[in-house]
Amino acid sequence: MKELAVAQSYSNICDFPVFDPDKDWITLEQNHASDEFNRACSYVKSRAAEDNLVMSFEGNNSRPYPVMSGVCALHAGTEEILAPRIGSIFNALQKIVSAYRADANLQEFLGIPNQLNQWVKEDTEPANNRVDLCRFDLMGRTLSELKIIEFNCNAPGGIVYAGMINRYWREAPFSSSLIESWGGGASTFEQSDWVATWLSSLADRRGLRDIEGIGLLHPAGGNILELPHLKKRIEACGLRSAMLTPEQLSQTGDHTFQLAYLKYGVQRAIQDIGQWEQFCRSVVEGRLVIQSSLAGRWIGDNKLCVAVMSDPRFSYLFNDAERAAIGTIIPTSRKLGDGISQREVIQYKDDFVVKHPYGTRGVSVFVGRDYDQIAWTELVGKTSSLGHVVQQYVDSDFEVDGDTCFRDLVVMLASGAIVGYGSRVSRARKVNIAQDGRKMAVLSSLPVPVIH
């Protein structure tokens, strides 16, 4: 597996930067920018504070949502080529979900925890065997380098806040005229009613008619992130909404909420699922519709799905077009102890990132370049690391105000359509906003397709 330890080089006669250099306004400190840009940044941040955009954590803790001082747009050439690649990978992900129950090798490889797996296997309704909502996270500085590192199919963050931040920049003094001069259409997720409209259409496709309300489900005392804002938007569309735990929804007997949005981290779900018998039964029997059901969210959110695509042992799952897209945009990825050894990962430390299959908020992501050899050897050598994802490191560094930073590209998809873009910027290689990253507005340079 020596090829895993060697950074692959790609040449593309039509290579483009990910972000258009002429549409990339970013600064770490406002005093490095023009007065006009300072005013736009101040407007955006004041709007975020007024609207109470916050990060939420376990124990009912929260802090202000970290908004980056900057706005940018994708390079039009990159966006045009990227969109069909994203579509092919989305189709490949759906094939993993649909093949899971009949493929013993896939079941063993993914190793879904038993508490979840029993419901995944019961969630057999064909309409439920799909990923409805997901967020693809990508790293790379140019189109040829750009790689999808995670799929985020459980309850992706940013579906409301990212659209709000984009709109702030479109309405801010100075940046409003600047953005207008860039051209490109507003992303779907900038529309205030898009989530309610999309969820209602999802319910309709699942056979539910005359939706009266949408339940917003979350852990007691846990992460709720955007749910208060989503509740306001749903109610503004004339629908009822309530924030509940899954157990509360099952116990109310209120048939208003046959449609719900489940915002629940996988680790917390494993902890609480013993109380979800009635809730899960309602989902698998079609009496309650949630995004991605149970199978789509808990199969698709497993980070080993990236390794399934990369590992040639599973190439039979995909067609030629999907395999071509995988070879282009999925980084070389393997399962530790089943496709690559601990010895290899230890030996080529700087070439790898190691991740827990159901880690969240960057807590269980380990970048080899952040460790000395002794610490890396101890980390990877633990028996508990077996079964983790091992992924080729993807460069994403760039310079801001003379400092080295790291940056990703976020692509949000609903029912297979791209609904918007975003980015996290950080001085650390892990660009997670739950740690020290900040969210940056990313605009489309092309007309954005409507969800269907």
Legacy VTK file of the C-alpha trace (Angstrom):
# vtk DataFile Version 3.0
C-alpha trace
ASCII
DATASET POLYDATA
POINTS 452 float
0.000 0.000 0.000
2.942 2.312 -0.558
0.818 4.384 -2.952
-1.293 5.476 0.043
1.715 7.162 1.571
2.641 9.164 -1.507
0.694 12.315 -2.248
-0.931 11.846 -5.633
-0.195 14.470 -8.249
-2.900 15.575 -10.616
-2.564 17.535 -13.815
-5.505 19.101 -15.528
-5.206 21.303 -18.555
-8.349 23.151 -17.407
-7.429 23.477 -13.742
-8.972 26.378 -11.825
-8.699 27.742 -8.303
-11.568 26.749 -6.014
-12.372 30.359 -5.116
-12.215 33.106 -7.740
-9.215 35.326 -6.809
-11.126 38.368 -8.075
-14.087 37.548 -5.813
-12.281 36.628 -2.612
-12.577 39.290 0.075
-11.168 37.954 3.305
-9.252 39.325 6.270
-8.345 38.133 9.745
-8.430 41.591 11.300
-10.658 44.368 10.036
-7.933 47.008 10.309
-6.116 45.273 7.443
-9.009 45.992 5.075
-10.467 49.090 3.444
-12.907 51.332 5.301
-15.711 50.149 3.017
-14.958 46.515 3.754
-14.758 47.263 7.482
-18.256 48.738 7.376
-19.599 45.700 5.527
-17.990 43.333 8.067
-19.389 45.332 10.972
-22.859 45.212 9.434
-22.696 41.425 8.932
-21.483 40.756 12.461
-24.047 43.084 14.008
-26.822 41.312 12.087
-25.543 37.954 13.326
-25.594 39.256 16.901
-29.056 40.828 16.540
-30.456 37.590 15.117
-28.753 35.630 17.909
-26.781 33.251 15.745
-25.117 30.917 18.245
-23.214 27.679 18.550
-24.927 25.350 21.030
-23.355 22.587 23.078
-24.302 19.895 25.573
-25.561 21.202 28.886
-27.518 24.081 27.333
-24.271 25.984 26.745
-23.777 28.327 23.819
-21.520 31.004 22.387
-21.834 33.463 19.482
-21.623 31.881 16.049
-18.117 32.546 14.649
-18.599 34.571 11.458
-15.548 35.125 9.259
-14.621 38.609 8.078
-15.029 37.833 4.435
-17.151 36.890 1.469
-16.131 35.055 -1.680
-17.493 33.268 -4.727
-16.550 30.002 -6.364
-14.575 30.181 -9.561
-17.142 29.724 -12.337
-15.044 27.088 -14.110
-14.605 25.111 -10.904
-18.303 25.306 -10.053
-19.389 24.153 -13.504
-17.152 21.076 -13.419
-17.636 20.361 -9.715
-21.442 20.137 -9.807
-21.690 16.959 -11.930
-18.894 15.334 -9.932
-20.829 16.024 -6.746
-23.903 14.498 -8.380
-22.044 11.309 -9.275
-20.689 10.934 -5.742
-24.144 11.542 -4.307
-25.462 8.721 -6.499
-22.619 6.469 -5.337
-23.494 7.234 -1.722
-27.105 6.273 -2.374
-25.899 2.931 -3.726
-24.034 2.223 -0.492
-27.211 2.902 1.482
-29.432 0.775 -0.763
-26.943 -2.126 -0.969
-26.246 -2.338 2.754
-28.846 -4.897 3.883
-28.017 -7.454 1.209
-24.220 -7.048 1.314
-22.579 -8.864 4.239
-19.131 -7.496 3.344
-20.439 -3.947 3.456
-22.144 -4.558 6.788
-18.960 -5.938 8.326
-16.830 -3.135 6.888
-19.026 -0.267 8.123
-19.504 -1.801 11.576
-22.574 0.248 12.455
-23.180 0.060 16.240
-25.747 -2.588 17.165
-28.111 -0.085 18.789
-28.459 1.696 15.452
-28.009 -1.274 13.154
-31.111 -3.097 14.346
-33.243 -0.148 13.213
-31.265 0.340 9.996
-32.089 -3.240 9.066
-35.760 -2.714 9.893
-35.943 0.509 7.886
-36.638 -1.408 4.682
-39.209 0.836 2.984
-37.594 1.704 -0.393
-38.493 5.388 -0.046
-36.592 5.455 3.258
-33.398 4.031 1.814
-32.035 7.356 0.704
-29.940 10.226 1.921
-32.267 13.220 1.647
-30.101 15.924 3.194
-26.328 16.026 3.486
-23.317 18.288 3.514
-20.200 17.354 1.576
-17.004 18.795 3.097
-14.121 19.266 0.670
-10.473 20.308 0.948
-8.061 21.515 -1.708
-6.839 24.744 -3.254
-7.589 24.027 -6.916
-10.128 21.976 -8.815
-7.606 19.221 -9.503
-6.709 19.014 -5.791
-10.273 19.251 -4.463
-11.364 16.156 -2.499
-14.499 15.217 -0.556
-13.377 14.237 2.927
-16.780 13.714 4.628
-20.470 13.359 3.744
-22.337 14.528 6.902
-25.675 12.800 6.355
-27.072 12.750 9.880
-28.007 16.328 10.777
-25.664 18.701 8.941
-25.166 22.120 10.469
-25.385 25.311 8.456
-28.649 24.705 6.623
-30.132 27.951 8.000
-27.191 30.004 9.251
-25.161 29.776 6.034
-28.034 31.184 4.011
-28.576 33.974 6.549
-24.902 34.969 6.453
-24.931 35.074 2.649
-27.927 37.417 2.760
-26.250 39.679 5.304
-23.399 40.223 2.856
-25.820 40.840 -0.012
-27.539 43.552 2.073
-24.465 45.160 3.665
-23.203 48.577 2.579
-20.455 48.344 -0.058
-20.565 44.548 -0.390
-24.126 44.615 -1.806
-22.999 46.482 -4.931
-19.774 44.489 -5.091
-21.636 41.165 -5.043
-24.120 42.401 -7.624
-21.208 43.175 -9.946
-19.966 39.597 -9.565
-23.120 38.138 -11.108
-24.275 34.641 -10.246
-27.584 33.651 -8.716
-28.527 33.531 -5.057
-28.286 30.042 -3.588
-31.473 28.193 -2.694
-30.654 28.165 1.007
-30.723 31.961 1.061
-34.528 31.774 0.736
-36.154 32.024 4.165
-38.781 29.361 3.425
-36.633 26.772 1.675
-36.376 24.247 4.528
-40.118 24.231 5.217
-40.886 23.978 1.503
-38.363 21.202 0.967
-39.470 19.177 4.000
-43.107 19.475 2.919
-42.232 18.235 -0.576
-40.290 15.355 0.977
-43.349 14.370 3.022
-45.504 14.543 -0.093
-43.174 12.161 -1.914
-43.424 9.803 1.067
-47.224 9.792 0.835
-48.118 12.337 3.523
-50.676 14.951 2.485
-52.045 18.099 4.137
-49.078 18.681 6.452
-50.123 20.818 9.437
-46.809 21.156 11.214
-43.154 20.173 11.431
-41.618 18.917 14.679
-38.032 19.890 15.467
-36.406 17.061 17.392
-33.268 17.401 19.509
-31.555 15.976 22.619
-32.648 17.271 25.995
-30.026 19.814 27.036
-28.071 19.092 23.846
-27.089 20.774 20.595
-29.992 22.614 18.974
-27.929 25.006 16.808
-30.327 26.521 14.220
-33.600 25.003 15.412
-35.019 28.182 17.027
-34.548 30.033 13.730
-35.985 27.133 11.783
-39.052 27.148 14.040
-39.716 30.822 13.255
-39.379 30.190 9.528
-41.714 27.216 9.588
-44.342 29.189 11.485
-43.965 32.103 9.062
-45.011 29.643 6.334
-48.282 29.006 8.176
-47.306 25.655 9.699
-47.187 24.682 13.351
-43.827 23.860 14.870
-42.506 22.706 18.217
-39.096 21.790 19.602
-39.281 18.359 21.245
-37.227 15.296 22.062
-38.059 12.148 20.076
-39.582 10.631 23.221
-41.779 13.689 23.784
-43.056 13.543 20.222
-43.990 9.884 20.657
-45.699 10.523 23.994
-47.822 13.527 23.019
-50.174 11.601 20.766
-50.436 14.826 18.731
-50.906 13.799 15.091
-50.064 17.327 13.931
-46.432 16.332 13.636
-46.255 13.516 11.105
-43.244 15.328 9.646
-40.148 16.175 11.679
-36.571 17.363 11.375
-34.248 15.274 13.548
-31.205 17.188 14.844
-29.407 14.527 16.864
-25.721 13.618 16.875
-24.935 9.945 16.350
-23.045 9.533 19.620
-25.939 11.027 21.571
-28.386 8.864 19.573
-26.464 5.735 20.627
-26.789 6.892 24.229
-30.532 7.665 24.047
-31.925 5.206 21.513
-33.068 2.793 24.219
-35.928 5.251 24.800
-36.825 5.531 21.105
-38.811 2.331 20.497
-42.051 4.117 19.653
-40.285 6.868 17.714
-38.196 4.504 15.547
-41.192 2.257 14.967
-43.162 5.240 13.654
-40.357 6.081 11.219
-39.802 2.595 9.804
-43.560 2.044 9.445
-44.024 5.320 7.575
-46.241 7.071 10.127
-43.540 9.686 10.721
-41.312 11.222 8.034
-37.870 12.562 8.973
-35.085 13.612 6.634
-33.019 10.595 5.494
-35.085 8.318 7.743
-32.898 6.032 9.907
-31.025 4.035 7.277
-29.940 6.997 5.162
-28.644 9.006 8.097
-26.827 6.285 10.027
-25.320 4.508 7.018
-24.487 7.656 5.079
-23.035 9.494 8.072
-20.515 6.723 8.732
-17.177 8.202 7.641
-16.107 4.765 6.412
-18.383 5.369 3.404
-15.503 7.401 1.963
-13.282 4.332 2.389
-15.947 2.144 0.745
-15.740 4.348 -2.339
-11.932 4.401 -2.350
-11.271 0.738 -1.546
-11.170 -1.315 -4.797
-12.818 -4.261 -3.011
-16.136 -2.361 -3.244
-15.832 -1.036 -6.792
-18.589 -3.464 -7.878
-21.126 -1.213 -6.157
-20.641 1.601 -8.664
-20.959 2.211 -12.400
-18.235 3.567 -14.682
-19.262 7.207 -14.291
-19.317 6.917 -10.507
-15.965 5.143 -10.425
-14.490 7.926 -12.574
-15.811 10.594 -10.205
-14.534 8.630 -7.203
-11.066 8.446 -8.735
-11.104 12.193 -9.284
-12.608 13.672 -6.133
-12.433 11.057 -3.336
-9.081 11.007 -1.500
-7.380 7.665 -1.016
-9.051 6.275 2.106
-8.910 2.974 3.963
-10.155 1.298 7.138
-7.405 0.964 9.727
-6.645 -2.728 10.244
-8.672 -3.734 7.168
-6.998 -2.228 4.124
-4.067 -0.490 5.765
-1.970 -1.418 8.792
-1.139 0.617 11.847
2.532 0.233 10.937
2.025 1.928 7.559
0.070 4.822 9.056
2.711 5.318 11.751
5.565 5.186 9.236
4.083 7.818 6.887
2.708 10.147 9.552
2.535 13.358 7.515
0.504 11.772 4.726
-2.497 10.750 6.808
-5.544 11.864 8.757
-7.257 9.378 11.096
-10.945 9.726 12.037
-13.497 7.951 14.200
-16.324 6.700 11.928
-18.929 8.632 13.913
-16.832 11.465 15.301
-18.333 14.948 15.395
-17.156 18.548 15.588
-13.564 17.522 14.899
-13.072 15.920 18.322
-12.042 12.519 16.914
-10.060 13.759 13.908
-6.293 13.343 14.137
-3.989 14.984 11.584
-0.564 13.355 11.414
1.204 16.663 10.764
-0.058 17.962 14.115
1.828 15.273 16.089
5.434 14.375 16.713
6.426 10.818 15.864
6.222 9.521 19.423
2.741 10.898 20.059
1.497 9.691 16.648
2.863 6.209 17.251
1.074 6.032 20.588
-2.202 7.357 19.119
-2.347 5.087 16.067
-0.923 2.077 17.905
-3.863 1.844 20.294
-6.181 -1.099 19.748
-9.115 1.322 19.942
-7.952 3.031 16.738
-8.609 -0.112 14.683
-11.659 0.428 12.507
-11.039 4.169 12.157
-10.873 5.881 8.756
-7.410 6.559 7.370
-7.409 9.254 4.723
-4.853 10.892 2.493
-4.001 14.374 3.798
-5.214 17.114 1.447
-3.457 20.483 1.419
-5.754 23.469 1.964
-3.398 26.128 3.298
-3.454 29.689 2.030
-2.241 33.061 3.245
-4.438 35.708 4.883
-2.857 38.960 6.087
0.538 37.244 6.102
-0.678 34.321 8.273
-1.069 30.720 7.157
-4.661 29.567 7.392
-6.636 26.530 6.247
-9.917 26.518 4.395
-12.518 24.057 3.213
-15.478 24.124 0.842
-18.892 23.011 2.041
-21.534 21.843 -0.441
-25.064 21.443 0.916
-27.411 19.054 -0.913
-31.141 18.408 -0.516
-32.790 15.652 -2.555
-29.616 15.495 -4.623
-29.646 19.179 -5.652
-26.977 21.633 -4.544
-28.721 24.258 -2.406
-25.706 26.296 -1.355
-22.022 26.574 -0.505
-20.004 27.629 2.502
-16.520 27.508 3.967
-14.762 27.262 7.317
-11.483 29.115 7.833
-9.032 28.390 10.643
-5.412 28.761 11.652
-5.548 25.057 12.556
-5.633 22.218 10.029
-8.967 21.077 11.448
-11.293 23.785 10.158
-14.192 23.025 12.461
-16.158 26.017 13.776
-16.881 24.168 17.030
-13.172 24.609 17.671
-11.352 27.717 16.373
-12.735 27.964 12.846
-15.032 30.659 11.484
-17.809 30.451 8.886
-17.263 32.295 5.619
-19.927 33.181 3.086
-19.466 31.485 -0.301
-21.572 32.618 -3.244
-22.361 30.805 -6.453
-20.963 32.145 -9.702
-23.607 30.305 -11.744
-27.402 30.061 -11.731
-28.388 27.589 -8.987
-30.792 24.773 -9.945
-34.126 24.642 -8.169
-34.808 21.678 -5.846
-37.125 19.145 -7.427
LINES 1 453
452 0 1 2 3 4 5 6 7 8 9 10 11 12 13 14 15 16 17 18 19 20 21 22 23 24 25 26 27 28 29 30 31 32 33 34 35 36 37 38 39 40 41 42 43 44 45 46 47 48 49 50 51 52 53 54 55 56 57 58 59 60 61 62 63 64 65 66 67 68 69 70 71 72 73 74 75 76 77 78 79 80 81 82 83 84 85 86 87 88 89 90 91 92 93 94 95 96 97 98 99 100 101 102 103 104 105 106 107 108 109 110 111 112 113 114 115 116 117 118 119 120 121 122 123 124 125 126 127 128 129 130 131 132 133 134 135 136 137 138 139 140 141 142 143 144 145 146 147 148 149 150 151 152 153 154 155 156 157 158 159 160 161 162 163 164 165 166 167 168 169 170 171 172 173 174 175 176 177 178 179 180 181 182 183 184 185 186 187 188 189 190 191 192 193 194 195 196 197 198 199 200 201 202 203 204 205 206 207 208 209 210 211 212 213 214 215 216 217 218 219 220 221 222 223 224 225 226 227 228 229 230 231 232 233 234 235 236 237 238 239 240 241 242 243 244 245 246 247 248 249 250 251 252 253 254 255 256 257 258 259 260 261 262 263 264 265 266 267 268 269 270 271 272 273 274 275 276 277 278 279 280 281 282 283 284 285 286 287 288 289 290 291 292 293 294 295 296 297 298 299 300 301 302 303 304 305 306 307 308 309 310 311 312 313 314 315 316 317 318 319 320 321 322 323 324 325 326 327 328 329 330 331 332 333 334 335 336 337 338 339 340 341 342 343 344 345 346 347 348 349 350 351 352 353 354 355 356 357 358 359 360 361 362 363 364 365 366 367 368 369 370 371 372 373 374 375 376 377 378 379 380 381 382 383 384 385 386 387 388 389 390 391 392 393 394 395 396 397 398 399 400 401 402 403 404 405 406 407 408 409 410 411 412 413 414 415 416 417 418 419 420 421 422 423 424 425 426 427 428 429 430 431 432 433 434 435 436 437 438 439 440 441 442 443 444 445 446 447 448 449 450 451
